[in-house]
Amino acid sequence: MDLTWTDEERAFRQDVRAFVTAELPADIREKSFRHQRYSKDDYIRWHRILAAKGWGAPTWPTEFGGTGWSPLYRLIFEVESFKAGAPRLLPFGLTMIGPVLMKYGSKEQQERFLPRMLTVEDWWCQGYSEPGSGSDLASLKTRAERTENGYIVNGQKTWTTLGQYADWMFCLARTNPEAKAQRGISMLLIDMRQPGVTVRPIRTLDGGADVNEVWLDNVHVPFENLVGEENEGWTYAKYLLGHERTGIAGLGHCHRELAILKDVAARTLMDGEPAIRNPRLRAKIARIEVDIRALEMLLLRVAANSDQGPGPQASILKIRGSEIQQDLARLQMEVMGVDGWPYDPAWMRSDAEFTGPGPDFAAAGPAGYFDMRKTTIYGGTTEVQKGIISKMIIGV
């Protein structure tokens, strides 16, 4: 793998940096560096700004309206966007159900749904986990009964991120209750605005309510909203999870949080001088920076083989990326020490103003720390990922 930057790649980096600096709304940038929540409108505004530029789908091929960028160009875009304070692009459409529809969906589904993902005319959410069926997803109990006019779906989904905003859900449901484990599961596209769909918020440790439980009570799904073939949903689910886990690595996020960490360390006093001068702290920061560089190299290796799908290496990316994100949040808290802001759930609201007792700069407080605790759980727990690595890479 050649890691030498070409003139074209350097020029592209400058183009991305200049564009994001000029076009990212200032209020969104401020929320990013203060670890505040984005509103629905924040996400939509940024997606549409990128779509107008032709950058609405960095990972998609041009035939579906994407950029057709190489893995390296996509990496440059992610890192530079995050460094400048841009929010993460919504993954549910772009990097989850979008690639599934490109590979397994019908032409009608591709034409109907894919263009609307670019500008978030349709907001998607994921209907995978259930109470008692998270890590053991194959034990899901939501059922889809075939009728003359389509499927009737009944069940409950949980940990549905940003489901309160969603227009559509890609949902796993059991269409053959007699089959064992992974067999008999289908993937359905469900209109969230129809009768029978109820969304209820789940309050998380950081005081937020961005995850939800979704109840499906006699919800109708027409046959044309079945992805691929009936009872083959597990194949599509695994393909989707590989893309999700690669995205959870969060390289751009890690770079931004590292910059925030260094800024906090430079402005916070430790033993009467800037904390960044403390040898032990400098060693911890250096260790995390090396970890981020190693993650970047691994991500490039996986991306270079993206034509074959993410594969089991996505599990390594998921583990390391989520752990590094937690390490960054933990060290930010450590650096702030007694100067850190007290825990205040209201701070993370998108309309909150600065009122904290600490210095008015990047919010390295409990809110961000609590928010990062879930990264080693969603998208498949660390324990599950280690099982995949053991079986598919090591061969144990």
LINGI-V280113 format. One record per backbone hydrogen bond with DSSP energy under -1.0 kcal/mol. NH is the residue of the N-H (numbers start at 1). CO is the residue of the C=O. If there is no record, write none. Layout:
BEGIN
NH_CO, NH_CO
END
This chain:
BEGIN
10_6, 11_7, 12_8, 13_9, 14_10, 15_11, 16_12, 17_13, 18_14, 19_15, 20_16, 21_17, 22_18, 23_19, 24_20, 29_25, 30_26, 31_27, 32_28, 33_29, 34_30, 35_32, 36_31, 37_348, 43_39, 44_40, 45_41, 46_42, 47_43, 48_44, 49_45, 50_46, 51_47, 52_48, 53_49, 55_50, 60_57, 64_61, 65_62, 66_61, 67_57, 68_60, 74_70, 75_71, 76_72, 77_73, 78_74, 79_75, 80_76, 81_77, 82_78, 83_79, 84_80, 85_82, 86_81, 94_90, 95_91, 97_92, 98_93, 100_96, 101_97, 102_98, 103_99, 104_100, 110_106, 111_107, 112_108, 113_109, 114_110, 117_114, 121_116, 122_116, 125_168, 127_170, 130_133, 133_130, 137_135, 139_136, 140_137, 143_154, 144_174, 145_152, 147_150, 151_221, 152_145, 153_219, 154_143, 155_216, 157_214, 158_129, 160_212, 161_159, 162_210, 163_160, 165_162, 167_123, 168_123, 169_190, 170_125, 171_188, 172_127, 173_186, 174_142, 175_184, 176_184, 179_176, 183_180, 186_173, 188_171, 189_225, 190_169, 192_167, 194_191, 197_194, 198_215, 200_213, 202_211, 204_208, 207_204, 213_200, 214_157, 215_198, 216_155, 217_196, 219_153, 221_151, 225_222, 226_223, 227_187, 232_229, 233_185, 237_233, 238_234, 239_235, 240_236, 241_237, 242_238, 243_239, 244_240, 245_241, 246_242, 247_243, 248_244, 250_247, 254_250, 255_251, 256_252, 257_253, 258_254, 259_255, 260_256, 261_257, 262_258, 263_259, 264_260, 265_261, 266_262, 267_263, 268_264, 270_273, 273_270, 275_268, 276_265, 277_274, 278_275, 282_278, 283_279, 284_280, 285_281, 286_282, 287_283, 288_284, 289_285, 290_286, 291_287, 292_288, 293_289, 294_290, 295_291, 296_292, 297_293, 298_294, 299_295, 300_296, 301_297, 302_298, 303_299, 304_300, 305_302, 306_303, 308_305, 309_306, 314_311, 315_312, 317_313, 318_314, 319_315, 320_316, 321_317, 322_318, 323_319, 324_320, 325_321, 326_322, 327_323, 328_324, 329_325, 330_326, 331_327, 332_328, 333_329, 334_330, 335_331, 336_332, 337_333, 339_336, 340_337, 347_344, 348_345, 349_346, 352_349, 361_359, 363_33, 364_362, 369_365, 370_366, 371_367, 372_368, 373_370, 375_372, 377_374, 378_374, 380_377, 382_376, 385_381, 386_382, 387_383, 388_384, 389_385, 390_386, 391_387, 392_388, 393_389, 394_389, 396_390
END
